[in-house]
Amino acid sequence: MSGFKVVSLTDAAANRVKSIMAKAEKPIAGLRVGVKNGGCAGMSYTMEYADEIRAQDEVVEDRGVKILIDPKAVLFLLGTEMDFETSKMSSGFTFRNPNQTSACGCGESVAITPVKAELVSARA
């Protein structure tokens, strides 16, 4: 899968991640992004600091940020753009995922259809 990025960042997302990581109390290897089962639509996105890069991680570097993706999440996240948006009422990270088929009303969970493995092989 080295021919393309699983996840990309907008400038706003990259700047926000860099700002947050600069304030961390210990060295951070990267931002771990994934999906987990749960919520009313079936899945939700996850983000956390990563202390280390695991051997099986898909490592994506974009706009000066290292993103680490568990191999089980790659087919769900393929082609996703991560953004950071600020409005009058809130601010936070958002995901534009071409594999997302629906979302719940509260915005906390999504339904995602994984990319077919043969399509990944053809793109790489």
Phi and psi in radians as a Rosetta constraint file:
Dihedral C 1 N 2 CA 2 C 2 CIRCULARHARMONIC -1.313 0.35
Dihedral N 2 CA 2 C 2 N 3 CIRCULARHARMONIC -0.138 0.35
Dihedral C 2 N 3 CA 3 C 3 CIRCULARHARMONIC -1.352 0.35
Dihedral N 3 CA 3 C 3 N 4 CIRCULARHARMONIC -0.265 0.35
Dihedral C 3 N 4 CA 4 C 4 CIRCULARHARMONIC -2.703 0.35
Dihedral N 4 CA 4 C 4 N 5 CIRCULARHARMONIC 2.895 0.35
Dihedral C 4 N 5 CA 5 C 5 CIRCULARHARMONIC -1.604 0.35
Dihedral N 5 CA 5 C 5 N 6 CIRCULARHARMONIC 2.356 0.35
Dihedral C 5 N 6 CA 6 C 6 CIRCULARHARMONIC -1.184 0.35
Dihedral N 6 CA 6 C 6 N 7 CIRCULARHARMONIC -0.780 0.35
Dihedral C 6 N 7 CA 7 C 7 CIRCULARHARMONIC -2.273 0.35
Dihedral N 7 CA 7 C 7 N 8 CIRCULARHARMONIC 2.455 0.35
Dihedral C 7 N 8 CA 8 C 8 CIRCULARHARMONIC -2.159 0.35
Dihedral N 8 CA 8 C 8 N 9 CIRCULARHARMONIC 2.825 0.35
Dihedral C 8 N 9 CA 9 C 9 CIRCULARHARMONIC -2.072 0.35
Dihedral N 9 CA 9 C 9 N 10 CIRCULARHARMONIC 2.525 0.35
Dihedral C 9 N 10 CA 10 C 10 CIRCULARHARMONIC -1.381 0.35
Dihedral N 10 CA 10 C 10 N 11 CIRCULARHARMONIC 2.938 0.35
Dihedral C 10 N 11 CA 11 C 11 CIRCULARHARMONIC -1.031 0.35
Dihedral N 11 CA 11 C 11 N 12 CIRCULARHARMONIC -0.718 0.35
Dihedral C 11 N 12 CA 12 C 12 CIRCULARHARMONIC -1.092 0.35
Dihedral N 12 CA 12 C 12 N 13 CIRCULARHARMONIC -0.751 0.35
Dihedral C 12 N 13 CA 13 C 13 CIRCULARHARMONIC -1.153 0.35
Dihedral N 13 CA 13 C 13 N 14 CIRCULARHARMONIC -0.779 0.35
Dihedral C 13 N 14 CA 14 C 14 CIRCULARHARMONIC -1.074 0.35
Dihedral N 14 CA 14 C 14 N 15 CIRCULARHARMONIC -0.778 0.35
Dihedral C 14 N 15 CA 15 C 15 CIRCULARHARMONIC -1.108 0.35
Dihedral N 15 CA 15 C 15 N 16 CIRCULARHARMONIC -0.698 0.35
Dihedral C 15 N 16 CA 16 C 16 CIRCULARHARMONIC -1.176 0.35
Dihedral N 16 CA 16 C 16 N 17 CIRCULARHARMONIC -0.760 0.35
Dihedral C 16 N 17 CA 17 C 17 CIRCULARHARMONIC -1.080 0.35
Dihedral N 17 CA 17 C 17 N 18 CIRCULARHARMONIC -0.791 0.35
Dihedral C 17 N 18 CA 18 C 18 CIRCULARHARMONIC -1.047 0.35
Dihedral N 18 CA 18 C 18 N 19 CIRCULARHARMONIC -0.727 0.35
Dihedral C 18 N 19 CA 19 C 19 CIRCULARHARMONIC -1.107 0.35
Dihedral N 19 CA 19 C 19 N 20 CIRCULARHARMONIC -0.792 0.35
Dihedral C 19 N 20 CA 20 C 20 CIRCULARHARMONIC -1.128 0.35
Dihedral N 20 CA 20 C 20 N 21 CIRCULARHARMONIC -0.785 0.35
Dihedral C 20 N 21 CA 21 C 21 CIRCULARHARMONIC -1.162 0.35
Dihedral N 21 CA 21 C 21 N 22 CIRCULARHARMONIC -0.555 0.35
Dihedral C 21 N 22 CA 22 C 22 CIRCULARHARMONIC -1.137 0.35
Dihedral N 22 CA 22 C 22 N 23 CIRCULARHARMONIC -0.433 0.35
Dihedral C 22 N 23 CA 23 C 23 CIRCULARHARMONIC -1.619 0.35
Dihedral N 23 CA 23 C 23 N 24 CIRCULARHARMONIC -0.020 0.35
Dihedral C 23 N 24 CA 24 C 24 CIRCULARHARMONIC -1.135 0.35
Dihedral N 24 CA 24 C 24 N 25 CIRCULARHARMONIC 2.588 0.35
Dihedral C 24 N 25 CA 25 C 25 CIRCULARHARMONIC -1.405 0.35
Dihedral N 25 CA 25 C 25 N 26 CIRCULARHARMONIC -0.268 0.35
Dihedral C 25 N 26 CA 26 C 26 CIRCULARHARMONIC -2.445 0.35
Dihedral N 26 CA 26 C 26 N 27 CIRCULARHARMONIC 2.842 0.35
Dihedral C 26 N 27 CA 27 C 27 CIRCULARHARMONIC -1.054 0.35
Dihedral N 27 CA 27 C 27 N 28 CIRCULARHARMONIC 2.434 0.35
Dihedral C 27 N 28 CA 28 C 28 CIRCULARHARMONIC -2.024 0.35
Dihedral N 28 CA 28 C 28 N 29 CIRCULARHARMONIC 2.251 0.35
Dihedral C 28 N 29 CA 29 C 29 CIRCULARHARMONIC -1.321 0.35
Dihedral N 29 CA 29 C 29 N 30 CIRCULARHARMONIC -0.502 0.35
Dihedral C 29 N 30 CA 30 C 30 CIRCULARHARMONIC 2.978 0.35
Dihedral N 30 CA 30 C 30 N 31 CIRCULARHARMONIC -3.096 0.35
Dihedral C 30 N 31 CA 31 C 31 CIRCULARHARMONIC -1.777 0.35
Dihedral N 31 CA 31 C 31 N 32 CIRCULARHARMONIC 2.080 0.35
Dihedral C 31 N 32 CA 32 C 32 CIRCULARHARMONIC -1.530 0.35
Dihedral N 32 CA 32 C 32 N 33 CIRCULARHARMONIC 2.135 0.35
Dihedral C 32 N 33 CA 33 C 33 CIRCULARHARMONIC -2.075 0.35
Dihedral N 33 CA 33 C 33 N 34 CIRCULARHARMONIC 2.384 0.35
Dihedral C 33 N 34 CA 34 C 34 CIRCULARHARMONIC -2.798 0.35
Dihedral N 34 CA 34 C 34 N 35 CIRCULARHARMONIC -2.894 0.35
Dihedral C 34 N 35 CA 35 C 35 CIRCULARHARMONIC -2.336 0.35
Dihedral N 35 CA 35 C 35 N 36 CIRCULARHARMONIC 2.690 0.35
Dihedral C 35 N 36 CA 36 C 36 CIRCULARHARMONIC -2.453 0.35
Dihedral N 36 CA 36 C 36 N 37 CIRCULARHARMONIC 2.723 0.35
Dihedral C 36 N 37 CA 37 C 37 CIRCULARHARMONIC -1.280 0.35
Dihedral N 37 CA 37 C 37 N 38 CIRCULARHARMONIC 2.443 0.35
Dihedral C 37 N 38 CA 38 C 38 CIRCULARHARMONIC 2.558 0.35
Dihedral N 38 CA 38 C 38 N 39 CIRCULARHARMONIC 2.963 0.35
Dihedral C 38 N 39 CA 39 C 39 CIRCULARHARMONIC 1.458 0.35
Dihedral N 39 CA 39 C 39 N 40 CIRCULARHARMONIC 2.958 0.35
Dihedral C 39 N 40 CA 40 C 40 CIRCULARHARMONIC -1.270 0.35
Dihedral N 40 CA 40 C 40 N 41 CIRCULARHARMONIC -0.350 0.35
Dihedral C 40 N 41 CA 41 C 41 CIRCULARHARMONIC -1.700 0.35
Dihedral N 41 CA 41 C 41 N 42 CIRCULARHARMONIC -0.144 0.35
Dihedral C 41 N 42 CA 42 C 42 CIRCULARHARMONIC 2.072 0.35
Dihedral N 42 CA 42 C 42 N 43 CIRCULARHARMONIC -0.616 0.35
Dihedral C 42 N 43 CA 43 C 43 CIRCULARHARMONIC -2.509 0.35
Dihedral N 43 CA 43 C 43 N 44 CIRCULARHARMONIC 2.804 0.35
Dihedral C 43 N 44 CA 44 C 44 CIRCULARHARMONIC -2.471 0.35
Dihedral N 44 CA 44 C 44 N 45 CIRCULARHARMONIC 2.686 0.35
Dihedral C 44 N 45 CA 45 C 45 CIRCULARHARMONIC -1.380 0.35
Dihedral N 45 CA 45 C 45 N 46 CIRCULARHARMONIC 2.588 0.35
Dihedral C 45 N 46 CA 46 C 46 CIRCULARHARMONIC -2.189 0.35
Dihedral N 46 CA 46 C 46 N 47 CIRCULARHARMONIC 2.588 0.35
Dihedral C 46 N 47 CA 47 C 47 CIRCULARHARMONIC -2.532 0.35
Dihedral N 47 CA 47 C 47 N 48 CIRCULARHARMONIC 2.406 0.35
Dihedral C 47 N 48 CA 48 C 48 CIRCULARHARMONIC -2.782 0.35
Dihedral N 48 CA 48 C 48 N 49 CIRCULARHARMONIC 2.765 0.35
Dihedral C 48 N 49 CA 49 C 49 CIRCULARHARMONIC -1.150 0.35
Dihedral N 49 CA 49 C 49 N 50 CIRCULARHARMONIC 2.524 0.35
Dihedral C 49 N 50 CA 50 C 50 CIRCULARHARMONIC -1.997 0.35
Dihedral N 50 CA 50 C 50 N 51 CIRCULARHARMONIC 2.186 0.35
Dihedral C 50 N 51 CA 51 C 51 CIRCULARHARMONIC -1.319 0.35
Dihedral N 51 CA 51 C 51 N 52 CIRCULARHARMONIC -0.467 0.35
Dihedral C 51 N 52 CA 52 C 52 CIRCULARHARMONIC -2.594 0.35
Dihedral N 52 CA 52 C 52 N 53 CIRCULARHARMONIC 2.791 0.35
Dihedral C 52 N 53 CA 53 C 53 CIRCULARHARMONIC -1.639 0.35
Dihedral N 53 CA 53 C 53 N 54 CIRCULARHARMONIC 2.142 0.35
Dihedral C 53 N 54 CA 54 C 54 CIRCULARHARMONIC -1.410 0.35
Dihedral N 54 CA 54 C 54 N 55 CIRCULARHARMONIC 2.620 0.35
Dihedral C 54 N 55 CA 55 C 55 CIRCULARHARMONIC -0.982 0.35
Dihedral N 55 CA 55 C 55 N 56 CIRCULARHARMONIC -0.610 0.35
Dihedral C 55 N 56 CA 56 C 56 CIRCULARHARMONIC -1.542 0.35
Dihedral N 56 CA 56 C 56 N 57 CIRCULARHARMONIC -0.088 0.35
Dihedral C 56 N 57 CA 57 C 57 CIRCULARHARMONIC -1.094 0.35
Dihedral N 57 CA 57 C 57 N 58 CIRCULARHARMONIC 2.464 0.35
Dihedral C 57 N 58 CA 58 C 58 CIRCULARHARMONIC -1.477 0.35
Dihedral N 58 CA 58 C 58 N 59 CIRCULARHARMONIC 2.093 0.35
Dihedral C 58 N 59 CA 59 C 59 CIRCULARHARMONIC -1.812 0.35
Dihedral N 59 CA 59 C 59 N 60 CIRCULARHARMONIC 2.156 0.35
Dihedral C 59 N 60 CA 60 C 60 CIRCULARHARMONIC -2.106 0.35
Dihedral N 60 CA 60 C 60 N 61 CIRCULARHARMONIC 2.258 0.35
Dihedral C 60 N 61 CA 61 C 61 CIRCULARHARMONIC -1.978 0.35
Dihedral N 61 CA 61 C 61 N 62 CIRCULARHARMONIC 2.151 0.35
Dihedral C 61 N 62 CA 62 C 62 CIRCULARHARMONIC -2.502 0.35
Dihedral N 62 CA 62 C 62 N 63 CIRCULARHARMONIC 2.222 0.35
Dihedral C 62 N 63 CA 63 C 63 CIRCULARHARMONIC 0.937 0.35
Dihedral N 63 CA 63 C 63 N 64 CIRCULARHARMONIC 0.639 0.35
Dihedral C 63 N 64 CA 64 C 64 CIRCULARHARMONIC 1.435 0.35
Dihedral N 64 CA 64 C 64 N 65 CIRCULARHARMONIC 0.182 0.35
Dihedral C 64 N 65 CA 65 C 65 CIRCULARHARMONIC -2.061 0.35
Dihedral N 65 CA 65 C 65 N 66 CIRCULARHARMONIC 2.363 0.35
Dihedral C 65 N 66 CA 66 C 66 CIRCULARHARMONIC -1.689 0.35
Dihedral N 66 CA 66 C 66 N 67 CIRCULARHARMONIC 2.081 0.35
Dihedral C 66 N 67 CA 67 C 67 CIRCULARHARMONIC -1.904 0.35
Dihedral N 67 CA 67 C 67 N 68 CIRCULARHARMONIC 2.299 0.35
Dihedral C 67 N 68 CA 68 C 68 CIRCULARHARMONIC -1.983 0.35
Dihedral N 68 CA 68 C 68 N 69 CIRCULARHARMONIC 2.234 0.35
Dihedral C 68 N 69 CA 69 C 69 CIRCULARHARMONIC -2.190 0.35
Dihedral N 69 CA 69 C 69 N 70 CIRCULARHARMONIC 2.223 0.35
Dihedral C 69 N 70 CA 70 C 70 CIRCULARHARMONIC -1.102 0.35
Dihedral N 70 CA 70 C 70 N 71 CIRCULARHARMONIC 2.415 0.35
Dihedral C 70 N 71 CA 71 C 71 CIRCULARHARMONIC -1.007 0.35
Dihedral N 71 CA 71 C 71 N 72 CIRCULARHARMONIC -0.478 0.35
Dihedral C 71 N 72 CA 72 C 72 CIRCULARHARMONIC -1.220 0.35
Dihedral N 72 CA 72 C 72 N 73 CIRCULARHARMONIC -0.345 0.35
Dihedral C 72 N 73 CA 73 C 73 CIRCULARHARMONIC -1.679 0.35
Dihedral N 73 CA 73 C 73 N 74 CIRCULARHARMONIC -0.228 0.35
Dihedral C 73 N 74 CA 74 C 74 CIRCULARHARMONIC -0.967 0.35
Dihedral N 74 CA 74 C 74 N 75 CIRCULARHARMONIC -0.844 0.35
Dihedral C 74 N 75 CA 75 C 75 CIRCULARHARMONIC -1.174 0.35
Dihedral N 75 CA 75 C 75 N 76 CIRCULARHARMONIC -0.374 0.35
Dihedral C 75 N 76 CA 76 C 76 CIRCULARHARMONIC -1.476 0.35
Dihedral N 76 CA 76 C 76 N 77 CIRCULARHARMONIC -0.443 0.35
Dihedral C 76 N 77 CA 77 C 77 CIRCULARHARMONIC -1.816 0.35
Dihedral N 77 CA 77 C 77 N 78 CIRCULARHARMONIC -0.113 0.35
Dihedral C 77 N 78 CA 78 C 78 CIRCULARHARMONIC -0.916 0.35
Dihedral N 78 CA 78 C 78 N 79 CIRCULARHARMONIC 2.100 0.35
Dihedral C 78 N 79 CA 79 C 79 CIRCULARHARMONIC 1.536 0.35
Dihedral N 79 CA 79 C 79 N 80 CIRCULARHARMONIC 0.120 0.35
Dihedral C 79 N 80 CA 80 C 80 CIRCULARHARMONIC -1.354 0.35
Dihedral N 80 CA 80 C 80 N 81 CIRCULARHARMONIC 2.428 0.35
Dihedral C 80 N 81 CA 81 C 81 CIRCULARHARMONIC -1.934 0.35
Dihedral N 81 CA 81 C 81 N 82 CIRCULARHARMONIC 2.215 0.35
Dihedral C 81 N 82 CA 82 C 82 CIRCULARHARMONIC -1.725 0.35
Dihedral N 82 CA 82 C 82 N 83 CIRCULARHARMONIC 2.306 0.35
Dihedral C 82 N 83 CA 83 C 83 CIRCULARHARMONIC -2.251 0.35
Dihedral N 83 CA 83 C 83 N 84 CIRCULARHARMONIC 2.871 0.35
Dihedral C 83 N 84 CA 84 C 84 CIRCULARHARMONIC -2.160 0.35
Dihedral N 84 CA 84 C 84 N 85 CIRCULARHARMONIC 2.089 0.35
Dihedral C 84 N 85 CA 85 C 85 CIRCULARHARMONIC -2.062 0.35
Dihedral N 85 CA 85 C 85 N 86 CIRCULARHARMONIC 2.500 0.35
Dihedral C 85 N 86 CA 86 C 86 CIRCULARHARMONIC -2.197 0.35
Dihedral N 86 CA 86 C 86 N 87 CIRCULARHARMONIC 2.267 0.35
Dihedral C 86 N 87 CA 87 C 87 CIRCULARHARMONIC -2.191 0.35
Dihedral N 87 CA 87 C 87 N 88 CIRCULARHARMONIC -3.100 0.35
Dihedral C 87 N 88 CA 88 C 88 CIRCULARHARMONIC -1.102 0.35
Dihedral N 88 CA 88 C 88 N 89 CIRCULARHARMONIC -0.537 0.35
Dihedral C 88 N 89 CA 89 C 89 CIRCULARHARMONIC -1.759 0.35
Dihedral N 89 CA 89 C 89 N 90 CIRCULARHARMONIC -0.390 0.35
Dihedral C 89 N 90 CA 90 C 90 CIRCULARHARMONIC -2.817 0.35
Dihedral N 90 CA 90 C 90 N 91 CIRCULARHARMONIC 2.974 0.35
Dihedral C 90 N 91 CA 91 C 91 CIRCULARHARMONIC -2.554 0.35
Dihedral N 91 CA 91 C 91 N 92 CIRCULARHARMONIC 2.616 0.35
Dihedral C 91 N 92 CA 92 C 92 CIRCULARHARMONIC 3.017 0.35
Dihedral N 92 CA 92 C 92 N 93 CIRCULARHARMONIC 3.018 0.35
Dihedral C 92 N 93 CA 93 C 93 CIRCULARHARMONIC -1.389 0.35
Dihedral N 93 CA 93 C 93 N 94 CIRCULARHARMONIC 2.437 0.35
Dihedral C 93 N 94 CA 94 C 94 CIRCULARHARMONIC -2.220 0.35
Dihedral N 94 CA 94 C 94 N 95 CIRCULARHARMONIC 2.746 0.35
Dihedral C 94 N 95 CA 95 C 95 CIRCULARHARMONIC -2.170 0.35
Dihedral N 95 CA 95 C 95 N 96 CIRCULARHARMONIC 2.208 0.35
Dihedral C 95 N 96 CA 96 C 96 CIRCULARHARMONIC -1.781 0.35
Dihedral N 96 CA 96 C 96 N 97 CIRCULARHARMONIC 1.782 0.35
Dihedral C 96 N 97 CA 97 C 97 CIRCULARHARMONIC -2.043 0.35
Dihedral N 97 CA 97 C 97 N 98 CIRCULARHARMONIC 2.020 0.35
Dihedral C 97 N 98 CA 98 C 98 CIRCULARHARMONIC -1.147 0.35
Dihedral N 98 CA 98 C 98 N 99 CIRCULARHARMONIC -0.237 0.35
Dihedral C 98 N 99 CA 99 C 99 CIRCULARHARMONIC -1.596 0.35
Dihedral N 99 CA 99 C 99 N 100 CIRCULARHARMONIC -0.107 0.35
Dihedral C 99 N 100 CA 100 C 100 CIRCULARHARMONIC -1.351 0.35
Dihedral N 100 CA 100 C 100 N 101 CIRCULARHARMONIC 2.195 0.35
Dihedral C 100 N 101 CA 101 C 101 CIRCULARHARMONIC -1.762 0.35
Dihedral N 101 CA 101 C 101 N 102 CIRCULARHARMONIC -0.392 0.35
Dihedral C 101 N 102 CA 102 C 102 CIRCULARHARMONIC -2.891 0.35
Dihedral N 102 CA 102 C 102 N 103 CIRCULARHARMONIC 2.983 0.35
Dihedral C 102 N 103 CA 103 C 103 CIRCULARHARMONIC -2.500 0.35
Dihedral N 103 CA 103 C 103 N 104 CIRCULARHARMONIC 2.723 0.35
Dihedral C 103 N 104 CA 104 C 104 CIRCULARHARMONIC -1.361 0.35
Dihedral N 104 CA 104 C 104 N 105 CIRCULARHARMONIC 2.907 0.35
Dihedral C 104 N 105 CA 105 C 105 CIRCULARHARMONIC -1.124 0.35
Dihedral N 105 CA 105 C 105 N 106 CIRCULARHARMONIC -0.538 0.35
Dihedral C 105 N 106 CA 106 C 106 CIRCULARHARMONIC -1.439 0.35
Dihedral N 106 CA 106 C 106 N 107 CIRCULARHARMONIC -0.213 0.35
Dihedral C 106 N 107 CA 107 C 107 CIRCULARHARMONIC 1.417 0.35
Dihedral N 107 CA 107 C 107 N 108 CIRCULARHARMONIC 0.113 0.35
Dihedral C 107 N 108 CA 108 C 108 CIRCULARHARMONIC -1.558 0.35
Dihedral N 108 CA 108 C 108 N 109 CIRCULARHARMONIC -0.360 0.35
Dihedral C 108 N 109 CA 109 C 109 CIRCULARHARMONIC -2.441 0.35
Dihedral N 109 CA 109 C 109 N 110 CIRCULARHARMONIC 2.809 0.35
Dihedral C 109 N 110 CA 110 C 110 CIRCULARHARMONIC -2.434 0.35
Dihedral N 110 CA 110 C 110 N 111 CIRCULARHARMONIC 2.836 0.35
Dihedral C 110 N 111 CA 111 C 111 CIRCULARHARMONIC -1.875 0.35
Dihedral N 111 CA 111 C 111 N 112 CIRCULARHARMONIC 2.249 0.35
Dihedral C 111 N 112 CA 112 C 112 CIRCULARHARMONIC -2.245 0.35
Dihedral N 112 CA 112 C 112 N 113 CIRCULARHARMONIC 2.312 0.35
Dihedral C 112 N 113 CA 113 C 113 CIRCULARHARMONIC -1.753 0.35
Dihedral N 113 CA 113 C 113 N 114 CIRCULARHARMONIC 2.137 0.35
Dihedral C 113 N 114 CA 114 C 114 CIRCULARHARMONIC -1.163 0.35
Dihedral N 114 CA 114 C 114 N 115 CIRCULARHARMONIC 2.593 0.35
Dihedral C 114 N 115 CA 115 C 115 CIRCULARHARMONIC -1.171 0.35
Dihedral N 115 CA 115 C 115 N 116 CIRCULARHARMONIC 2.480 0.35
Dihedral C 115 N 116 CA 116 C 116 CIRCULARHARMONIC -1.236 0.35
Dihedral N 116 CA 116 C 116 N 117 CIRCULARHARMONIC 2.379 0.35
Dihedral C 116 N 117 CA 117 C 117 CIRCULARHARMONIC -0.975 0.35
Dihedral N 117 CA 117 C 117 N 118 CIRCULARHARMONIC -0.630 0.35
Dihedral C 117 N 118 CA 118 C 118 CIRCULARHARMONIC -1.168 0.35
Dihedral N 118 CA 118 C 118 N 119 CIRCULARHARMONIC -0.500 0.35
Dihedral C 118 N 119 CA 119 C 119 CIRCULARHARMONIC -1.210 0.35
Dihedral N 119 CA 119 C 119 N 120 CIRCULARHARMONIC -0.629 0.35
Dihedral C 119 N 120 CA 120 C 120 CIRCULARHARMONIC -1.126 0.35
Dihedral N 120 CA 120 C 120 N 121 CIRCULARHARMONIC -0.776 0.35
Dihedral C 120 N 121 CA 121 C 121 CIRCULARHARMONIC -1.061 0.35
Dihedral N 121 CA 121 C 121 N 122 CIRCULARHARMONIC -0.665 0.35
Dihedral C 121 N 122 CA 122 C 122 CIRCULARHARMONIC -1.222 0.35
Dihedral N 122 CA 122 C 122 N 123 CIRCULARHARMONIC -0.500 0.35
Dihedral C 122 N 123 CA 123 C 123 CIRCULARHARMONIC -1.475 0.35
Dihedral N 123 CA 123 C 123 N 124 CIRCULARHARMONIC -0.482 0.35
